[in-house]
Amino acid sequence: MKKAIYPGSFDPVTEGHMDVIRRACGFFDKLYVAVMVNVDKHTLFTCEERVDMLRKVTAEFGNVEVVHHDGLLADFAESLGVETIVKGIRNMSDFDIEYQMALINSRLNRKLDTIFFPSKSEYLFLSSTAVRSVAGTGGDITGFVPEAIKQTVLDKIAGIRIREER
Ligand code: PNS
């Protein structure tokens, strides 16, 4: 069985992530979409919220399983019997970061390899940061995130703004 893991912060999942999931699904019998910890980022959504949103928007894919782990990706992949990491790349700065991560992961677990999916042109501008920024300042995030989680994202941000104004 060909298995792969697509790790990320997914804070929140965007249409760019969904495009990678859709395309990777076709290459593998099983795709784990893994909510992991990025030590350089403070997330807006809790791990449970990010997992719930991902489960909702990937329910239509029979070969996707959403998981989470707060340790090393290299160890987690080993425990799942996975030898392929999937990542999306939008530009050269993504490539620099992702290439370095691929090297580190294969150093930590010699069996691991990384496959990059180049972003479709319509998602080049899109990031979770952009979603949080646009939604946080009252902008329209239609087409930025899957429709099924749009209101969840807006409600979360509205809740935070109300708390901040108090
Ligand atoms: O969506 P992100 O924030 O770019 O994803 C980065 C992520 C979470 C995949 C990366 O930080 C990661 O793999 N975290 C798990 C801890 C780990 O294995 N670190 C070493 C890899 S360089």
Backbone and ligand atoms as CSV (ligand in chain L), in Angstrom:
chain,resi,resn,atom,element,x,y,z
A,1,MET,N,N,0.854,-1.205,0.000
A,1,MET,CA,C,0.000,0.000,0.000
A,1,MET,C,C,0.885,1.248,0.000
A,2,LYS,N,N,0.661,2.138,-0.961
A,2,LYS,CA,C,1.455,3.376,-1.035
A,2,LYS,C,C,0.827,4.423,-0.112
A,3,LYS,N,N,1.617,4.815,0.906
A,3,LYS,CA,C,1.086,5.771,1.884
A,3,LYS,C,C,1.952,7.034,1.909
A,4,ALA,N,N,1.322,8.157,2.233
A,4,ALA,CA,C,2.075,9.409,2.358
A,4,ALA,C,C,1.485,10.232,3.495
A,5,ILE,N,N,2.286,11.197,3.943
A,5,ILE,CA,C,1.816,12.100,5.000
A,5,ILE,C,C,1.977,13.540,4.531
A,6,TYR,N,N,0.932,14.324,4.727
A,6,TYR,CA,C,0.962,15.752,4.390
A,6,TYR,C,C,0.868,16.523,5.713
A,7,PRO,N,N,2.019,16.967,6.241
A,7,PRO,CA,C,2.013,17.652,7.532
A,7,PRO,C,C,1.897,19.174,7.381
A,8,GLY,N,N,1.378,19.812,8.396
A,8,GLY,CA,C,1.324,21.274,8.358
A,8,GLY,C,C,0.677,21.815,9.612
A,9,SER,N,N,0.616,23.160,9.686
A,9,SER,CA,C,-0.072,23.805,10.805
A,9,SER,C,C,-1.572,23.903,10.523
A,10,PHE,N,N,-1.917,24.154,9.267
A,10,PHE,CA,C,-3.323,24.228,8.828
A,10,PHE,C,C,-4.129,25.166,9.739
A,11,ASP,N,N,-3.691,26.416,9.830
A,11,ASP,CA,C,-4.245,27.376,10.815
A,11,ASP,C,C,-4.890,28.591,10.138
A,12,PRO,N,N,-5.980,28.427,9.383
A,12,PRO,CA,C,-6.739,27.218,9.105
A,12,PRO,C,C,-6.357,26.612,7.750
A,13,VAL,N,N,-6.976,25.444,7.438
A,13,VAL,CA,C,-6.802,24.843,6.105
A,13,VAL,C,C,-7.327,25.815,5.047
A,14,THR,N,N,-6.585,25.965,3.949
A,14,THR,CA,C,-6.979,26.879,2.863
A,14,THR,C,C,-7.311,26.082,1.599
A,15,GLU,N,N,-7.811,26.786,0.593
A,15,GLU,CA,C,-8.068,26.127,-0.697
A,15,GLU,C,C,-6.750,25.676,-1.343
A,16,GLY,N,N,-5.656,26.345,-0.999
A,16,GLY,CA,C,-4.340,25.910,-1.490
A,16,GLY,C,C,-3.970,24.547,-0.907
A,17,HIS,N,N,-4.190,24.368,0.402
A,17,HIS,CA,C,-3.965,23.051,1.024
A,17,HIS,C,C,-4.874,22.004,0.382
A,18,MET,N,N,-6.139,22.395,0.154
A,18,MET,CA,C,-7.103,21.438,-0.414
A,18,MET,C,C,-6.667,20.973,-1.792
A,19,ASP,N,N,-6.079,21.887,-2.556
A,19,ASP,CA,C,-5.603,21.512,-3.895
A,19,ASP,C,C,-4.491,20.459,-3.781
A,20,VAL,N,N,-3.587,20.645,-2.820
A,20,VAL,CA,C,-2.506,19.658,-2.618
A,20,VAL,C,C,-3.116,18.319,-2.188
A,21,ILE,N,N,-4.085,18.359,-1.270
A,21,ILE,CA,C,-4.727,17.118,-0.792
A,21,ILE,C,C,-5.382,16.383,-1.960
A,22,ARG,N,N,-6.150,17.110,-2.764
A,22,ARG,CA,C,-6.845,16.499,-3.912
A,22,ARG,C,C,-5.858,15.833,-4.850
A,23,ARG,N,N,-4.769,16.534,-5.162
A,23,ARG,CA,C,-3.797,15.993,-6.119
A,23,ARG,C,C,-3.028,14.823,-5.517
A,24,ALA,N,N,-2.625,14.934,-4.245
A,24,ALA,CA,C,-1.840,13.857,-3.610
A,24,ALA,C,C,-2.675,12.588,-3.460
A,25,CYS,N,N,-3.964,12.766,-3.210
A,25,CYS,CA,C,-4.892,11.626,-3.070
A,25,CYS,C,C,-4.821,10.662,-4.247
A,26,GLY,N,N,-4.634,11.231,-5.415
A,26,GLY,CA,C,-4.611,10.428,-6.638
A,26,GLY,C,C,-3.339,9.598,-6.784
A,27,PHE,N,N,-2.297,9.982,-6.056
A,27,PHE,CA,C,-1.014,9.289,-6.182
A,27,PHE,C,C,-0.833,8.188,-5.131
A,28,PHE,N,N,-1.593,8.263,-4.049
A,28,PHE,CA,C,-1.362,7.346,-2.928
A,28,PHE,C,C,-2.647,6.600,-2.565
A,29,ASP,N,N,-2.472,5.382,-2.021
A,29,ASP,CA,C,-3.629,4.612,-1.565
A,29,ASP,C,C,-4.173,5.232,-0.282
A,30,LYS,N,N,-3.228,5.791,0.512
A,30,LYS,CA,C,-3.656,6.400,1.780
A,30,LYS,C,C,-2.866,7.683,2.003
A,31,LEU,N,N,-3.570,8.762,2.341
A,31,LEU,CA,C,-2.898,10.031,2.634
A,31,LEU,C,C,-3.270,10.464,4.059
A,32,TYR,N,N,-2.253,10.553,4.915
A,32,TYR,CA,C,-2.468,11.099,6.252
A,32,TYR,C,C,-2.271,12.612,6.166
A,33,VAL,N,N,-3.260,13.369,6.577
A,33,VAL,CA,C,-3.109,14.818,6.691
A,33,VAL,C,C,-2.875,15.081,8.181
A,34,ALA,N,N,-1.664,15.560,8.490
A,34,ALA,CA,C,-1.244,15.612,9.889
A,34,ALA,C,C,-1.106,17.038,10.404
A,35,VAL,N,N,-1.883,17.350,11.435
A,35,VAL,CA,C,-1.746,18.632,12.129
A,35,VAL,C,C,-0.572,18.485,13.092
A,36,MET,N,N,0.485,19.257,12.829
A,36,MET,CA,C,1.717,19.135,13.612
A,36,MET,C,C,2.058,20.485,14.250
A,37,VAL,N,N,3.075,20.461,15.117
A,37,VAL,CA,C,3.497,21.701,15.785
A,37,VAL,C,C,4.643,22.342,15.003
A,38,ASN,N,N,4.464,23.628,14.671
A,38,ASN,CA,C,5.560,24.416,14.110
A,38,ASN,C,C,6.023,25.339,15.234
A,39,VAL,N,N,7.219,25.086,15.756
A,39,VAL,CA,C,7.673,25.833,16.938
A,39,VAL,C,C,7.827,27.328,16.666
A,40,ASP,N,N,7.872,27.703,15.385
A,40,ASP,CA,C,8.023,29.128,15.043
A,40,ASP,C,C,6.683,29.861,14.959
A,41,LYS,N,N,5.589,29.133,15.141
A,41,LYS,CA,C,4.277,29.770,14.956
A,41,LYS,C,C,3.396,29.626,16.187
A,42,HIS,N,N,2.677,30.716,16.509
A,42,HIS,CA,C,1.602,30.630,17.497
A,42,HIS,C,C,0.319,30.505,16.691
A,43,THR,N,N,-0.482,29.500,16.982
A,43,THR,CA,C,-1.668,29.295,16.153
A,43,THR,C,C,-2.882,30.024,16.720
A,44,LEU,N,N,-3.763,30.401,15.805
A,44,LEU,CA,C,-5.026,31.034,16.195
A,44,LEU,C,C,-6.008,29.956,16.665
A,45,PHE,N,N,-6.077,28.869,15.900
A,45,PHE,CA,C,-7.014,27.786,16.206
A,45,PHE,C,C,-6.318,26.720,17.058
A,46,THR,N,N,-7.065,26.093,17.962
A,46,THR,CA,C,-6.498,24.994,18.746
A,46,THR,C,C,-6.267,23.800,17.819
A,47,CYS,N,N,-5.479,22.862,18.310
A,47,CYS,CA,C,-5.226,21.648,17.539
A,47,CYS,C,C,-6.560,20.951,17.209
A,48,GLU,N,N,-7.444,20.847,18.205
A,48,GLU,CA,C,-8.735,20.168,18.009
A,48,GLU,C,C,-9.560,20.875,16.937
A,49,GLU,N,N,-9.541,22.215,16.960
A,49,GLU,CA,C,-10.316,22.967,15.957
A,49,GLU,C,C,-9.755,22.738,14.554
A,50,ARG,N,N,-8.424,22.714,14.452
A,50,ARG,CA,C,-7.809,22.508,13.127
A,50,ARG,C,C,-8.090,21.099,12.610
A,51,VAL,N,N,-8.035,20.126,13.520
A,51,VAL,CA,C,-8.351,18.739,13.129
A,51,VAL,C,C,-9.822,18.648,12.699
A,52,ASP,N,N,-10.716,19.242,13.469
A,52,ASP,CA,C,-12.152,19.182,13.138
A,52,ASP,C,C,-12.426,19.795,11.774
A,53,MET,N,N,-11.808,20.967,11.505
A,53,MET,CA,C,-12.035,21.618,10.203
A,53,MET,C,C,-11.526,20.727,9.074
A,54,LEU,N,N,-10.334,20.148,9.280
A,54,LEU,CA,C,-9.768,19.276,8.237
A,54,LEU,C,C,-10.641,18.044,8.011
A,55,ARG,N,N,-11.142,17.465,9.107
A,55,ARG,CA,C,-12.001,16.261,8.957
A,55,ARG,C,C,-13.253,16.601,8.158
A,56,LYS,N,N,-13.811,17.779,8.440
A,56,LYS,CA,C,-15.027,18.190,7.743
A,56,LYS,C,C,-14.780,18.321,6.238
A,57,VAL,N,N,-13.665,18.960,5.872
A,57,VAL,CA,C,-13.455,19.257,4.449
A,57,VAL,C,C,-12.794,18.110,3.677
A,58,THR,N,N,-12.327,17.074,4.394
A,58,THR,CA,C,-11.734,15.931,3.675
A,58,THR,C,C,-12.639,14.700,3.746
A,59,ALA,N,N,-13.830,14.864,4.337
A,59,ALA,CA,C,-14.736,13.713,4.517
A,59,ALA,C,C,-15.068,13.044,3.188
A,60,GLU,N,N,-15.059,13.842,2.111
A,60,GLU,CA,C,-15.416,13.290,0.793
A,60,GLU,C,C,-14.334,12.379,0.208
A,61,PHE,N,N,-13.107,12.424,0.765
A,61,PHE,CA,C,-12.021,11.616,0.215
A,61,PHE,C,C,-11.911,10.309,1.009
A,62,GLY,N,N,-12.116,9.201,0.334
A,62,GLY,CA,C,-12.114,7.907,1.017
A,62,GLY,C,C,-10.756,7.484,1.538
A,63,ASN,N,N,-9.685,8.025,0.971
A,63,ASN,CA,C,-8.340,7.563,1.366
A,63,ASN,C,C,-7.558,8.583,2.202
A,64,VAL,N,N,-8.281,9.563,2.771
A,64,VAL,CA,C,-7.612,10.564,3.618
A,64,VAL,C,C,-7.965,10.322,5.088
A,65,GLU,N,N,-6.938,10.370,5.932
A,65,GLU,CA,C,-7.177,10.305,7.377
A,65,GLU,C,C,-6.490,11.506,8.024
A,66,VAL,N,N,-7.239,12.246,8.827
A,66,VAL,CA,C,-6.672,13.410,9.518
A,66,VAL,C,C,-6.179,12.966,10.889
A,67,VAL,N,N,-4.918,13.292,11.171
A,67,VAL,CA,C,-4.294,12.877,12.433
A,67,VAL,C,C,-3.573,14.087,13.033
A,68,HIS,N,N,-3.130,13.947,14.279
A,68,HIS,CA,C,-2.308,15.020,14.843
A,68,HIS,C,C,-1.222,14.426,15.714
A,69,HIS,N,N,-0.138,15.185,15.855
A,69,HIS,CA,C,1.009,14.699,16.619
A,69,HIS,C,C,1.815,15.908,17.055
A,70,ASP,N,N,2.314,15.885,18.298
A,70,ASP,CA,C,3.088,17.052,18.743
A,70,ASP,C,C,4.577,16.750,18.873
A,71,GLY,N,N,5.027,15.679,18.228
A,71,GLY,CA,C,6.454,15.360,18.244
A,71,GLY,C,C,7.076,15.534,16.870
A,72,LEU,N,N,8.144,14.781,16.645
A,72,LEU,CA,C,8.875,14.888,15.372
A,72,LEU,C,C,8.125,14.215,14.234
A,73,LEU,N,N,8.125,14.866,13.090
A,73,LEU,CA,C,7.495,14.288,11.901
A,73,LEU,C,C,8.183,12.981,11.499
A,74,ALA,N,N,9.516,12.966,11.594
A,74,ALA,CA,C,10.269,11.782,11.176
A,74,ALA,C,C,9.852,10.555,12.000
A,75,ASP,N,N,9.620,10.749,13.296
A,75,ASP,CA,C,9.205,9.635,14.161
A,75,ASP,C,C,7.753,9.241,13.884
A,76,PHE,N,N,6.929,10.268,13.695
A,76,PHE,CA,C,5.500,10.003,13.466
A,76,PHE,C,C,5.312,9.205,12.170
A,77,ALA,N,N,6.044,9.619,11.126
A,77,ALA,CA,C,5.962,8.908,9.839
A,77,ALA,C,C,6.341,7.444,10.031
A,78,GLU,N,N,7.422,7.219,10.766
A,78,GLU,CA,C,7.884,5.844,11.045
A,78,GLU,C,C,6.777,5.038,11.733
A,79,SER,N,N,6.130,5.667,12.730
A,79,SER,CA,C,5.097,4.940,13.493
A,79,SER,C,C,3.879,4.608,12.618
A,80,LEU,N,N,3.672,5.394,11.559
A,80,LEU,CA,C,2.533,5.136,10.659
A,80,LEU,C,C,2.935,4.235,9.485
A,81,GLY,N,N,4.211,3.911,9.404
A,81,GLY,CA,C,4.692,3.107,8.273
A,81,GLY,C,C,4.709,3.881,6.971
A,82,VAL,N,N,4.972,5.194,7.090
A,82,VAL,CA,C,4.972,6.072,5.913
A,82,VAL,C,C,6.405,6.468,5.552
A,83,GLU,N,N,6.705,6.447,4.253
A,83,GLU,CA,C,8.059,6.824,3.823
A,83,GLU,C,C,8.059,8.040,2.889
A,84,THR,N,N,6.884,8.610,2.655
A,84,THR,CA,C,6.790,9.767,1.750
A,84,THR,C,C,6.070,10.928,2.421
A,85,ILE,N,N,6.733,12.086,2.382
A,85,ILE,CA,C,6.133,13.332,2.887
A,85,ILE,C,C,5.681,14.133,1.669
A,86,VAL,N,N,4.493,14.707,1.759
A,86,VAL,CA,C,3.961,15.566,0.695
A,86,VAL,C,C,3.983,17.002,1.188
A,87,LYS,N,N,4.450,17.914,0.344
A,87,LYS,CA,C,4.442,19.338,0.675
A,87,LYS,C,C,4.027,20.148,-0.556
A,88,GLY,N,N,3.419,21.304,-0.326
A,88,GLY,CA,C,3.093,22.228,-1.411
A,88,GLY,C,C,4.134,23.344,-1.449
A,89,ILE,N,N,4.425,23.803,-2.661
A,89,ILE,CA,C,5.433,24.865,-2.837
A,89,ILE,C,C,4.821,25.981,-3.685
A,90,ARG,N,N,4.852,27.208,-3.150
A,90,ARG,CA,C,4.298,28.342,-3.920
A,90,ARG,C,C,5.354,29.170,-4.617
A,91,ASN,N,N,6.533,29.243,-4.024
A,91,ASN,CA,C,7.553,30.162,-4.538
A,91,ASN,C,C,8.927,29.722,-4.027
A,92,MET,N,N,9.951,30.504,-4.372
A,92,MET,CA,C,11.307,30.094,-4.008
A,92,MET,C,C,11.546,30.166,-2.502
A,93,SER,N,N,10.856,31.073,-1.831
A,93,SER,CA,C,11.104,31.117,-0.383
A,93,SER,C,C,10.488,29.885,0.284
A,94,ASP,N,N,9.317,29.420,-0.194
A,94,ASP,CA,C,8.786,28.134,0.284
A,94,ASP,C,C,9.798,27.034,0.001
A,95,PHE,N,N,10.349,27.054,-1.223
A,95,PHE,CA,C,11.264,25.981,-1.616
A,95,PHE,C,C,12.476,25.927,-0.691
A,96,ASP,N,N,13.049,27.087,-0.379
A,96,ASP,CA,C,14.220,27.127,0.510
A,96,ASP,C,C,13.912,26.448,1.845
A,97,ILE,N,N,12.760,26.841,2.422
A,97,ILE,CA,C,12.379,26.301,3.729
A,97,ILE,C,C,12.082,24.804,3.623
A,98,GLU,N,N,11.279,24.444,2.608
A,98,GLU,CA,C,10.834,23.050,2.490
A,98,GLU,C,C,11.979,22.114,2.122
A,99,TYR,N,N,12.907,22.611,1.314
A,99,TYR,CA,C,14.048,21.772,0.932
A,99,TYR,C,C,14.896,21.464,2.162
A,100,GLN,N,N,15.086,22.501,2.992
A,100,GLN,CA,C,15.858,22.281,4.220
A,100,GLN,C,C,15.147,21.289,5.145
A,101,MET,N,N,13.815,21.437,5.250
A,101,MET,CA,C,13.060,20.502,6.099
A,101,MET,C,C,13.147,19.084,5.551
A,102,ALA,N,N,13.099,18.964,4.213
A,102,ALA,CA,C,13.199,17.627,3.592
A,102,ALA,C,C,14.537,16.988,3.937
A,103,LEU,N,N,15.609,17.793,3.902
A,103,LEU,CA,C,16.943,17.268,4.221
A,103,LEU,C,C,17.021,16.836,5.683
A,104,ILE,N,N,16.457,17.675,6.560
A,104,ILE,CA,C,16.481,17.341,7.992
A,104,ILE,C,C,15.685,16.055,8.243
A,105,ASN,N,N,14.498,15.987,7.634
A,105,ASN,CA,C,13.659,14.801,7.862
A,105,ASN,C,C,14.319,13.531,7.353
A,106,SER,N,N,15.006,13.622,6.211
A,106,SER,CA,C,15.639,12.402,5.702
A,106,SER,C,C,16.892,12.070,6.503
A,107,ARG,N,N,17.470,13.090,7.154
A,107,ARG,CA,C,18.599,12.822,8.055
A,107,ARG,C,C,18.115,12.120,9.336
A,108,LEU,N,N,16.935,12.556,9.818
A,108,LEU,CA,C,16.383,11.968,11.043
A,108,LEU,C,C,15.810,10.567,10.810
A,109,ASN,N,N,15.338,10.337,9.575
A,109,ASN,CA,C,14.744,9.041,9.234
A,109,ASN,C,C,15.136,8.748,7.788
A,110,ARG,N,N,16.153,7.913,7.633
A,110,ARG,CA,C,16.762,7.670,6.315
A,110,ARG,C,C,15.774,7.133,5.281
A,111,LYS,N,N,14.671,6.543,5.739
A,111,LYS,CA,C,13.707,5.971,4.783
A,111,LYS,C,C,12.800,7.046,4.169
A,112,LEU,N,N,12.820,8.236,4.774
A,112,LEU,CA,C,11.858,9.271,4.352
A,112,LEU,C,C,12.299,10.040,3.114
A,113,ASP,N,N,11.361,10.264,2.218
A,113,ASP,CA,C,11.608,11.142,1.078
A,113,ASP,C,C,10.465,12.161,1.013
A,114,THR,N,N,10.705,13.292,0.345
A,114,THR,CA,C,9.679,14.340,0.262
A,114,THR,C,C,9.336,14.616,-1.197
A,115,ILE,N,N,8.031,14.703,-1.467
A,115,ILE,CA,C,7.550,15.041,-2.814
A,115,ILE,C,C,6.895,16.417,-2.741
A,116,PHE,N,N,7.277,17.298,-3.675
A,116,PHE,CA,C,6.713,18.659,-3.695
A,116,PHE,C,C,5.658,18.800,-4.792
A,117,PHE,N,N,4.536,19.383,-4.417
A,117,PHE,CA,C,3.508,19.722,-5.399
A,117,PHE,C,C,3.567,21.230,-5.633
A,118,PRO,N,N,3.870,21.656,-6.865
A,118,PRO,CA,C,3.887,23.098,-7.117
A,118,PRO,C,C,2.468,23.655,-7.062
A,119,SER,N,N,2.321,24.807,-6.430
A,119,SER,CA,C,1.000,25.432,-6.303
A,119,SER,C,C,0.413,25.740,-7.675
A,120,LYS,N,N,-0.898,25.574,-7.786
A,120,LYS,CA,C,-1.592,26.065,-8.977
A,120,LYS,C,C,-1.548,27.599,-8.927
A,121,SER,N,N,-1.522,28.232,-10.111
A,121,SER,CA,C,-1.353,29.690,-10.148
A,121,SER,C,C,-2.435,30.424,-9.353
A,122,GLU,N,N,-3.655,29.853,-9.336
A,122,GLU,CA,C,-4.748,30.564,-8.638
A,122,GLU,C,C,-4.590,30.581,-7.115
A,123,TYR,N,N,-3.644,29.765,-6.595
A,123,TYR,CA,C,-3.460,29.741,-5.136
A,123,TYR,C,C,-2.107,30.316,-4.707
A,124,LEU,N,N,-1.374,30.894,-5.653
A,124,LEU,CA,C,-0.023,31.390,-5.339
A,124,LEU,C,C,-0.030,32.425,-4.220
A,125,PHE,N,N,-1.081,33.214,-4.161
A,125,PHE,CA,C,-1.154,34.321,-3.185
A,125,PHE,C,C,-1.626,33.849,-1.812
A,126,LEU,N,N,-2.138,32.628,-1.771
A,126,LEU,CA,C,-2.925,32.208,-0.612
A,126,LEU,C,C,-2.091,31.553,0.484
A,127,SER,N,N,-2.368,31.938,1.719
A,127,SER,CA,C,-1.731,31.310,2.882
A,127,SER,C,C,-2.706,31.402,4.052
A,128,SER,N,N,-2.458,30.597,5.069
A,128,SER,CA,C,-3.295,30.697,6.283
A,128,SER,C,C,-3.147,32.081,6.906
A,129,THR,N,N,-1.931,32.633,6.823
A,129,THR,CA,C,-1.684,33.979,7.365
A,129,THR,C,C,-2.575,34.998,6.654
A,130,ALA,N,N,-2.678,34.881,5.315
A,130,ALA,CA,C,-3.516,35.805,4.540
A,130,ALA,C,C,-4.982,35.659,4.952
A,131,VAL,N,N,-5.420,34.427,5.167
A,131,VAL,CA,C,-6.815,34.193,5.585
A,131,VAL,C,C,-7.077,34.885,6.923
A,132,ARG,N,N,-6.166,34.686,7.884
A,132,ARG,CA,C,-6.363,35.290,9.211
A,132,ARG,C,C,-6.353,36.806,9.122
A,133,SER,N,N,-5.459,37.327,8.267
A,133,SER,CA,C,-5.331,38.775,8.143
A,133,SER,C,C,-6.559,39.398,7.474
A,134,VAL,N,N,-7.008,38.794,6.377
A,134,VAL,CA,C,-8.169,39.338,5.651
A,134,VAL,C,C,-9.428,39.217,6.520
A,135,ALA,N,N,-9.636,38.030,7.089
A,135,ALA,CA,C,-10.833,37.827,7.920
A,135,ALA,C,C,-10.783,38.711,9.169
A,136,GLY,N,N,-9.581,38.882,9.710
A,136,GLY,CA,C,-9.418,39.660,10.944
A,136,GLY,C,C,-9.688,41.138,10.757
A,137,THR,N,N,-9.639,41.598,9.513
A,137,THR,CA,C,-9.903,43.015,9.261
A,137,THR,C,C,-11.198,43.201,8.463
A,138,GLY,N,N,-12.060,42.190,8.553
A,138,GLY,CA,C,-13.406,42.316,7.986
A,138,GLY,C,C,-13.520,42.016,6.509
A,139,GLY,N,N,-12.476,41.454,5.900
A,139,GLY,CA,C,-12.515,41.162,4.460
A,139,GLY,C,C,-13.243,39.865,4.152
A,140,ASP,N,N,-13.480,39.661,2.858
A,140,ASP,CA,C,-14.225,38.491,2.388
A,140,ASP,C,C,-13.245,37.348,2.093
A,141,ILE,N,N,-13.415,36.226,2.754
A,141,ILE,CA,C,-12.501,35.094,2.535
A,141,ILE,C,C,-13.134,33.998,1.656
A,142,THR,N,N,-14.179,34.373,0.929
A,142,THR,CA,C,-14.779,33.414,-0.006
A,142,THR,C,C,-13.722,32.980,-1.020
A,143,GLY,N,N,-13.584,31.679,-1.199
A,143,GLY,CA,C,-12.596,31.160,-2.143
A,143,GLY,C,C,-11.213,30.993,-1.527
A,144,PHE,N,N,-11.031,31.532,-0.330
A,144,PHE,CA,C,-9.743,31.367,0.366
A,144,PHE,C,C,-9.727,30.059,1.168
A,145,VAL,N,N,-10.869,29.768,1.779
A,145,VAL,CA,C,-11.000,28.534,2.566
A,145,VAL,C,C,-12.210,27.772,2.025
A,146,PRO,N,N,-12.283,26.447,2.260
A,146,PRO,CA,C,-13.465,25.713,1.825
A,146,PRO,C,C,-14.728,26.323,2.436
A,147,GLU,N,N,-15.787,26.370,1.640
A,147,GLU,CA,C,-17.051,26.986,2.071
A,147,GLU,C,C,-17.541,26.375,3.396
A,148,ALA,N,N,-17.317,25.067,3.562
A,148,ALA,CA,C,-17.830,24.353,4.740
A,148,ALA,C,C,-17.227,24.852,6.059
A,149,ILE,N,N,-16.076,25.526,5.999
A,149,ILE,CA,C,-15.483,26.005,7.271
A,149,ILE,C,C,-15.413,27.532,7.342
A,150,LYS,N,N,-15.924,28.185,6.299
A,150,LYS,CA,C,-15.805,29.659,6.248
A,150,LYS,C,C,-16.412,30.309,7.501
A,151,GLN,N,N,-17.610,29.880,7.873
A,151,GLN,CA,C,-18.277,30.507,9.023
A,151,GLN,C,C,-17.544,30.207,10.327
A,152,THR,N,N,-16.971,29.003,10.428
A,152,THR,CA,C,-16.196,28.642,11.630
A,152,THR,C,C,-15.018,29.598,11.792
A,153,VAL,N,N,-14.350,29.886,10.667
A,153,VAL,CA,C,-13.193,30.798,10.701
A,153,VAL,C,C,-13.661,32.199,11.096
A,154,LEU,N,N,-14.742,32.673,10.472
A,154,LEU,CA,C,-15.232,34.026,10.757
A,154,LEU,C,C,-15.691,34.142,12.221
A,155,ASP,N,N,-16.370,33.092,12.713
A,155,ASP,CA,C,-16.861,33.118,14.101
A,155,ASP,C,C,-15.701,33.170,15.084
A,156,LYS,N,N,-14.650,32.404,14.804
A,156,LYS,CA,C,-13.494,32.375,15.705
A,156,LYS,C,C,-12.853,33.762,15.778
A,157,ILE,N,N,-12.674,34.363,14.619
A,157,ILE,CA,C,-12.020,35.673,14.577
A,157,ILE,C,C,-12.910,36.739,15.214
A,158,ALA,N,N,-14.211,36.649,14.967
A,158,ALA,CA,C,-15.137,37.608,15.587
A,158,ALA,C,C,-15.084,37.463,17.109
A,159,GLY,N,N,-15.016,36.221,17.591
A,159,GLY,CA,C,-14.957,35.970,19.034
A,159,GLY,C,C,-13.720,36.593,19.651
A,160,ILE,N,N,-12.611,36.484,18.952
A,160,ILE,CA,C,-11.352,37.050,19.468
A,160,ILE,C,C,-11.430,38.583,19.485
A,161,ARG,N,N,-12.026,39.148,18.426
A,161,ARG,CA,C,-12.115,40.626,18.380
A,161,ARG,C,C,-12.995,41.151,19.507
A,162,ILE,N,N,-14.093,40.430,19.776
A,162,ILE,CA,C,-14.988,40.875,20.867
A,162,ILE,C,C,-14.226,40.833,22.195
A,163,ARG,N,N,-13.457,39.745,22.416
A,163,ARG,CA,C,-12.704,39.621,23.679
A,163,ARG,C,C,-11.662,40.740,23.799
A,164,GLU,N,N,-11.020,41.072,22.649
A,164,GLU,CA,C,-9.987,42.118,22.672
A,164,GLU,C,C,-10.566,43.507,22.954
A,165,GLU,N,N,-11.817,43.722,22.498
A,165,GLU,CA,C,-12.433,45.046,22.660
A,165,GLU,C,C,-12.907,45.295,24.106
A,166,ARG,N,N,-13.064,44.167,24.842
A,166,ARG,CA,C,-13.585,44.321,26.217
A,166,ARG,C,C,-12.566,44.977,27.130
L,1,PNS,O1,O,2.305,24.559,7.770
L,1,PNS,P1,P,3.688,24.718,8.335
L,1,PNS,O2,O,3.679,25.558,9.588
L,1,PNS,O3,O,4.670,25.246,7.325
L,1,PNS,O4,O,4.189,23.236,8.715
L,1,PNS,C1,C,5.453,23.035,9.301
L,1,PNS,C2,C,5.475,21.666,10.013
L,1,PNS,C3,C,4.412,21.635,11.109
L,1,PNS,C4,C,5.219,20.557,9.014
L,1,PNS,C5,C,6.900,21.495,10.633
L,1,PNS,O5,O,7.160,22.537,11.537
L,1,PNS,C6,C,7.062,20.141,11.307
L,1,PNS,O6,O,7.354,19.164,10.650
L,1,PNS,N1,N,6.838,20.103,12.645
L,1,PNS,C7,C,6.974,18.875,13.409
L,1,PNS,C8,C,8.274,18.873,14.232
L,1,PNS,C9,C,9.426,18.408,13.378
L,1,PNS,O7,O,9.466,17.287,12.905
L,1,PNS,N2,N,10.396,19.314,13.171
L,1,PNS,C10,C,11.557,19.024,12.355
L,1,PNS,C11,C,11.257,19.190,10.861
L,1,PNS,S1,S,12.305,20.372,10.187
